Structures are given as C-alpha cells and as structure tokens.
Amino acid sequence: MLDSNHIKQLVIECGASLCGISRTIRLEQDATFLLDWIKNGYSSSLDYLHKNTNLRTNIEEMVPGAQSVIVCAFAYKNSCSSGYKSSCKKKIASYAICEDYHTTIRKALNKVLKQLENKYEVKGRVFTDSAPIFEKAYAVNAGLGWIGKQSLLVTPEFGTFVLLGEIVIDQKCDQYDIPFSENRCGTCRKCVEACPNHAIMERHIDTRLCISRATIEKQDTNSIALHGWVFGCDECQNACPYSKHGPQNSSGILKPIFNPELIDWDKMTDEEFITSLSKTPLKRSGLKRIITNYFKNHIV
C-alpha cells in the first residue's frame, strides 16, 4: 500500500496548502441533487453540466481501477480578496489576477504524480476543474472542509479562498482521512445576504442571477446587474467569516501578477491584452467580453 504521509509531503512540497486522501466512492446522492438542480432551471447557460452524469458518479469510468483520490487545496487569498470599493467598475475575482490555476495546479500535481509513478508504479490522472468530478464532495470526504451555504468548499484554515486539484490513482493507501462531518456555518447567512442579486439559495446557486456566470460563461438572454464586476465575483466569499480570517497566500503558486485597478479596459488593445493577461483566466472571456461587461457597469 502507498504511504499516505509521503504522498501528503509531496503534495505540500509542490505548493499546495492542504491535502487529504479519500477512497473512491459512488456519489449517487450528489448526482441526484445535480439533476434536480438542472431540472429546476438553475443551470441557465451552463450546458456542460448536463453531460456525463455517469462519469460524475463513478470516477473509475475515467481512471480504470481507481482506488484513491488525493485531494489538494491551493490557497490563493490576495489583496483583491478583501474586496473593492463600492464605486469600482472593474472588479475581478481574486483568483483571476493570478496565472491560470488550470495550468499551475495541473503542472504541480503532474510532477507529484510522476514521483508516485516512479516510486510506487501507480497509474493515475490529474484533474483540475477539468473533468466531470464532484471535487467538492471528494474534498469533504478527504477531510478538508464542508460545503457552505454558498455551495463552495469552506476550509477551517483558509475559508473559501482555495482552488482544488485531484490526483486519482489505481492503488490503495495505508490510511485515509476521516470525512469532514461537521457543518460549521451554523446559523450564519452572511454569504447569502451578501449576494447583490440574491442568487444564493442555501447550498446551491441560481446561476440565472449569478454575476460570476453572467460575466464569464456562455451568455444567455437574461440580463442582470453586474455591480461593478467584469470577470467573476467574490461577494459571497468576502462575506464568509472563515475567508475573512484566513491568511493571504504566501506560497509561490497562485501569486497575483497584475493589479486590476490599474487597468484602463476601454483603452486596452488586443495586443496589450495578449501580452499582459493571456496567462490568466481572463483569456477565457477575452478582451471584447470584458470591455462589454465594463461598459455595462457604467450604464447601470
């Protein structure tokens, strides 16, 4: 069996803030919740969530013989995570002022997987928000935290300001972490009340009203107020007491690489965007979409 302590040591050395290990489990309850959520119309333009439900419930469909899921959380809280002035019309979610986490986390975890392959002769795959995996459910099962009322993973140490990556391997570990069974939100509703469009509905989101969806994902006919945001939204995270009290990221991974308040979106050229921001998550939207969101905020 694999040495779980050695695995965690490798993961922390690669730049992760937290690591937990779960057995592979069938997540039928989560799949049922997702299907009901979609049926009620809450997914709006997120068509990709309608696909591959069978893969979500059984991770072995993507990694044959999967036995263990190594869940890695990368903290990213930075100066923008504490919020912007209410008058600001160019707010960007704080994870997006860093290099694209899909690239940085995948690169770090692939290095860990390579080390595991060499030492233990395992076979596996790395995932970073890039496959139909209930990664938050696995994070809970790996003991990293609980699902808050805003539907995000809340960790005791860093609040919601973490990004997840997983290494799924085909061997068992010598020990697995105890699932996080306690929900520490209690009666707190600060995240629910902080959403300016009232999109949070106690552990799930009505994405028809969600600013993050409206500024990033495929557009639909439902026009909503963006409240100064041009890419993503941190309102519910800023309000969470665990997020507020969590430390700023001090590791080399997911460090900020630009200051959004210094950018004049209406004057930026495509060439300048590619040169300065193409390595960030903003590349997904592109300059034209961001400028459209920027001017919407000036009109509203």
C-alpha positions in Angstrom: 0.0 0.0 0.0 1.0 3.6 -0.6 2.4 5.7 2.2 -0.2 8.4 2.8 2.2 10.6 4.8 4.7 10.5 2.0 2.0 11.5 -0.6 0.9 14.4 1.5 4.5 15.6 2.0 5.0 15.6 -1.8 1.8 17.5 -2.3 2.6 20.2 0.2 6.1 20.5 -1.3 4.6 21.2 -4.7 2.9 24.3 -3.3 -0.5 23.0 -2.0 -1.9 24.3 1.2 -3.9 21.3 2.2 -4.1 17.6 1.2 -6.5 14.8 2.1 -6.9 11.3 0.7 -10.3 9.7 0.1 -11.3 6.2 -1.1 -13.1 6.2 -4.4 -16.8 6.4 -3.7 -20.0 6.4 -5.7 -21.7 9.8 -5.4 -25.3 8.9 -6.3 -26.8 11.5 -3.9 -24.7 14.3 -5.4 -25.7 13.2 -8.9 -29.4 13.2 -7.9 -29.0 16.7 -6.4 -27.4 17.9 -9.6 -30.1 16.5 -11.9 -32.8 18.1 -9.7 -31.0 21.4 -9.8 -30.8 21.3 -13.6 -34.4 20.2 -13.8 -35.4 23.3 -11.8 -33.7 25.6 -14.3 -30.9 26.8 -12.1 -28.1 25.9 -14.5 -29.1 28.6 -17.1 -26.4 28.6 -19.8 -24.1 26.0 -18.1 -24.9 23.4 -20.7 -21.8 21.3 -19.9 -23.3 20.4 -16.5 -26.0 18.4 -18.4 -23.4 15.9 -19.7 -21.5 12.9 -18.4 -23.5 12.4 -15.2 -22.4 8.7 -15.2 -18.8 9.8 -15.1 -19.5 12.1 -12.1 -20.9 9.2 -10.0 -18.1 6.7 -10.8 -14.6 8.0 -11.1 -13.4 4.6 -12.4 -15.0 5.5 -15.7 -12.2 8.0 -16.2 -9.4 6.2 -14.3 -9.8 2.4 -14.7 -9.1 0.6 -11.4 -9.2 3.9 -9.4 -8.7 3.2 -5.7 -7.7 6.6 -4.1 -8.4 10.2 -4.7 -5.7 12.6 -3.4 -7.5 16.0 -3.0 -5.2 19.0 -3.0 -6.3 22.6 -2.0 -4.3 25.6 -3.1 -4.9 28.8 -1.1 -4.9 32.0 -3.1 -6.2 34.8 -0.9 -4.6 38.1 -2.0 -5.0 41.9 -1.7 -8.1 41.8 -4.0 -9.8 39.1 -1.9 -10.7 41.6 0.7 -13.0 43.4 -1.7 -13.1 46.6 -3.8 -14.6 50.0 -3.2 -18.3 50.0 -4.0 -17.7 52.7 -6.6 -15.2 50.5 -8.5 -16.5 49.4 -12.0 -13.7 47.0 -12.9 -13.8 44.3 -10.2 -12.2 41.0 -11.0 -12.5 37.8 -8.9 -9.3 37.5 -7.0 -8.3 34.1 -8.3 -8.2 35.6 -11.8 -5.4 38.1 -11.1 -3.1 35.1 -10.8 -1.7 32.8 -13.5 -4.4 30.4 -14.7 -4.9 27.8 -12.0 -5.7 25.1 -14.5 -2.1 25.4 -15.8 -0.3 26.0 -12.5 -2.1 23.4 -10.4 -2.0 20.8 -13.1 1.7 21.3 -13.6 2.4 21.0 -9.9 0.3 17.9 -9.5 1.6 16.2 -12.6 5.0 16.5 -11.0 3.7 14.7 -7.9 2.1 12.0 -10.0 5.4 11.4 -11.8 7.1 10.9 -8.4 4.4 8.5 -7.3 4.7 6.6 -10.6 8.4 6.2 -10.2 8.3 5.1 -6.5 5.1 3.0 -6.4 4.5 2.1 -10.0 1.0 3.5 -9.8 -1.2 4.6 -12.7 -3.3 7.7 -12.4 -4.6 11.1 -13.7 -4.6 14.7 -12.6 -7.7 16.8 -12.7 -8.1 20.5 -12.1 -11.7 21.6 -12.6 -11.4 20.0 -16.0 -13.5 16.9 -15.8 -16.9 15.8 -14.5 -15.8 15.1 -11.0 -17.7 16.1 -7.8 -14.4 17.5 -6.5 -16.0 19.4 -3.6 -17.7 16.2 -2.4 -14.4 14.4 -2.5 -12.8 17.3 -0.6 -15.3 16.8 2.2 -14.7 13.1 2.1 -11.0 13.7 2.4 -11.5 15.8 5.5 -10.6 19.3 4.0 -13.8 21.1 5.0 -17.6 21.3 4.4 -19.9 22.7 1.8 -21.1 26.2 2.8 -24.5 27.8 2.1 -22.9 29.5 -1.0 -22.2 25.9 -2.3 -18.4 26.4 -2.0 -16.0 24.3 -0.1 -15.2 26.1 3.2 -11.9 25.1 4.9 -11.3 26.0 8.6 -7.8 27.3 7.7 -8.5 29.3 4.5 -12.2 29.7 4.2 -13.4 29.5 0.6 -10.3 31.0 -1.0 -8.9 27.7 -2.2 -8.8 26.0 -5.6 -8.9 22.3 -5.9 -6.9 19.7 -7.8 -7.1 15.9 -7.6 -4.7 13.0 -8.3 -6.7 9.8 -8.9 -4.6 6.6 -8.6 -5.2 2.9 -9.0 -3.7 1.8 -5.7 -4.9 1.8 -2.1 -3.2 4.0 0.6 -2.2 2.8 4.0 -4.7 5.1 5.6 -7.5 7.5 4.5 -8.7 10.8 6.1 -11.9 11.0 8.1 -14.6 12.8 6.2 -15.5 16.2 7.5 -18.9 15.6 9.0 -19.4 18.9 10.8 -21.0 21.9 9.1 -19.6 25.0 10.8 -21.8 27.6 9.1 -24.4 27.2 11.8 -27.0 30.0 11.6 -24.6 32.4 9.7 -26.2 33.7 6.5 -23.6 36.4 5.6 -22.8 34.8 2.2 -26.5 34.5 1.4 -27.1 38.2 2.3 -24.0 39.5 0.6 -25.0 38.4 -2.9 -26.4 41.6 -4.6 -28.6 39.6 -7.0 -29.9 37.1 -4.4 -28.5 34.2 -6.3 -27.7 32.0 -3.3 -30.3 29.6 -2.2 -28.8 27.7 0.8 -26.2 25.3 -0.6 -26.9 25.9 -4.2 -26.9 28.8 -6.7 -29.4 30.1 -9.2 -27.0 30.8 -11.9 -29.6 32.9 -13.8 -28.8 35.6 -11.2 -25.1 34.8 -10.6 -22.7 37.6 -11.5 -19.8 35.1 -12.0 -21.8 33.1 -14.5 -23.0 36.2 -16.3 -19.5 37.7 -16.7 -17.6 34.5 -17.7 -19.8 31.7 -19.1 -21.8 31.5 -22.3 -24.2 34.4 -22.4 -28.0 34.0 -22.4 -30.9 36.3 -22.8 -31.2 37.0 -19.1 -29.6 40.4 -18.4 -28.6 41.1 -14.8 -26.9 43.8 -12.9 -23.1 43.2 -12.6 -22.5 45.6 -9.6 -19.0 46.6 -10.9 -17.7 43.1 -11.7 -16.2 42.5 -15.1 -14.9 38.9 -14.5 -16.2 36.6 -11.8 -17.4 37.7 -8.4 -16.1 37.4 -4.8 -19.0 38.9 -2.9 -20.2 35.8 -1.1 -16.6 34.8 -0.3 -15.7 38.2 1.1 -18.6 37.9 3.5 -17.6 34.5 4.9 -16.0 34.8 8.3 -13.7 31.9 7.6 -12.5 33.6 4.4 -12.1 37.0 6.2 -9.9 35.5 8.9 -7.8 33.3 6.6 -4.2 34.3 5.8 -3.1 35.7 2.5 -1.3 33.3 0.2 2.4 33.2 0.8 3.5 30.3 -1.5 5.0 30.7 -5.0 1.9 29.3 -6.6 -1.2 31.5 -7.4 0.5 34.8 -6.6 -1.0 37.9 -8.2 0.6 39.0 -11.5 -1.4 42.2 -12.1 -3.5 44.9 -10.4 -7.0 45.2 -11.9 -7.5 48.7 -10.5 -4.6 50.0 -12.7 -6.1 48.7 -16.0 -8.0 51.0 -18.3 -10.2 48.5 -20.1 -11.6 50.9 -22.6 -8.1 51.9 -23.8 -6.5 48.4 -23.9 -5.7 46.9 -27.3 -5.9 43.2 -28.2 -2.1 43.1 -28.4 -1.7 44.5 -24.9 -4.3 42.1 -23.6 -2.5 39.1 -25.1 0.9 40.4 -23.9 -0.1 41.1 -20.3 -3.1 38.9 -19.5 -3.1 35.8 -21.8 -1.7 33.6 -19.0 -4.5 34.5 -16.6 -8.1 33.1 -16.5 -9.2 36.3 -18.3 -8.1 34.7 -21.5 -11.3 32.6 -21.4 -13.5 35.6 -21.7 -11.3 37.7 -24.0 -10.9 41.4 -24.1 -14.1 42.1 -26.0 -16.3 40.4 -23.4 -14.6 42.1 -20.5 -15.0 45.5 -22.1 -18.7 44.8 -22.7 -19.0 44.0 -19.0 -17.1 47.1 -18.1 -19.4 49.4 -20.1 -22.5 47.6 -18.7 -21.3 48.6 -15.3 -21.0 52.3 -16.3 -24.5 52.2 -17.8 -26.2 50.6 -14.8 
